[in-house]
């Protein structure tokens, strides 16, 4: 299916270790043999095959899907045994369905995003060596830093919130919520990560590192793990992420971290869990319709845009606060009679 990527795809069978697989992609992902001034059909075809191969072979989240399913089932059983209200059957099934469909959309958008990442990487003046441990150490911090700002802006700009609200709109907090992801976020989220390729990280390296970042974030969506002692100062933990999902006034727009909570401490967005969070969004979504879950925020935004008479007001509905609670700009003063 992957065709030829600088050599027969059958050669993949010879790379039976992870190191061998990664080495394969390290030596075959670069489009340097093509003129940088154009992206022709050959490049696009190569990009599509490359992205499919990477998504299947080196993306850790692909291998983690069975583990996610197992842990969701275990937590649901544990919650039932404890007579906990952490799960609602209809909500959990909706989350899982939304998650499965988001995987499909992610693969579709990935074909487009893969081309952007490959082209950005081809422009990098320096290429980080994949066989150096320090390259991966730098990438870990760079990817987590990029995620922090992606996540923060997704809460501060209506345009990006329209995607991210899908994840927050459940009134529950459990492992199934972790897979409740937007179907369409692939349209824009790449803008936060393309710079990693521009500074010299190969796209497949990013796929691997970011995949592990997302896997880490899965397990923190639970109410059954409380505090982790000194690790609370460094890592994003279930306690910190419960705050992030809370709609309590003190918890709104806090704790954007992926793996390291230090970014929130540095940039002033940290809040400690001091009271039981109330989960969901400020304006609760009373629907289990997966399509509406993914589109209701867009409908709200366009309705707000129609109410604005000025271009500035319309643009603020798109790029301003997700609440769209700003005042309309004053009209031009009329001369007194």
URFENQUI-V640024 format. One line per field, one symbol per residue. ss: DSSP state (a for helix, b for strand, c for the rest). psi: psi as a letter, one per 40 degrees, with the letter a starting at -180 (. if undefined). burial: b if it has 9 or more other ideal C-beta (glycine too) atoms within 8 Angstrom, else e. A space follows every 50 residues. Layout:
ss->???
psi->???
burial->???
This chain:
ss->cccbcccbaaaaaacccaaaaaaaaaccccccccccccccaaaaaaaaaa aaaaaaaccaaaaaaaaaaaaaaaaaaaaaacccccccaaaaaaaaaaaa aaaaaaaaaaaaaaaaaaaaaaacccccccccaaaaaaaaaaaaaaaaaa aaaaaacaaaaaaaaaaaccccccaaaaccccccaaacaaaacaaaaacc ccaaaaaaaaaaaaaaaaacccccccccaaaaacbccaaaaaaaabccaa accccccccbcaaaaaacccccccccccbccccccccccaaaaaaaaaaa aaaaaaacccaaaaaaaaacccccccccccccccccc
psi->deahgeihddeddegeidddddddddeeehfdeiheeigadddddddddd dddddddehddddedddddddddddddddddefifdihdddddddddddd ddddddddddddddddddddddeheihhheehdddddddddddddddddd dddeeehddddddddddeeieihaddddegiidededdeddeddddddee hiddddddddddddddedeegieehcifbdddddihidddddddeieide ehfigeicdhedddddefeihiheihihiaidgihgiehddddeeddddd ddddddehdiddddddddeahdefeiiiiiihhiii.
burial->ebeebeeebebbeebeeeebbbbbbbebbebeebeeeeeeeebbbbbbbb bbbbbebbbbbbebbeebeebbeebbebbbeeebebbeeebbebbbbbbe bbbebbbebbbebbbbbbbbbbebeeebebeeeebbebbbbbbbbbbbbb bbbbbbbbebbbbbbbbbbbebbbbbbbbbbbbbbbebbbebbbbbbbbb bbbbbbbbbbbbbbbbbbbbbbbbbeebeeebeebbbbbbbbbbbbbbee bbebbbbbbbbebbeeeebbbebeeebebbbeeebeeeebebbbebbeeb beebbeebeeeebbbbbbebbbebeeeeeeeeeeeee
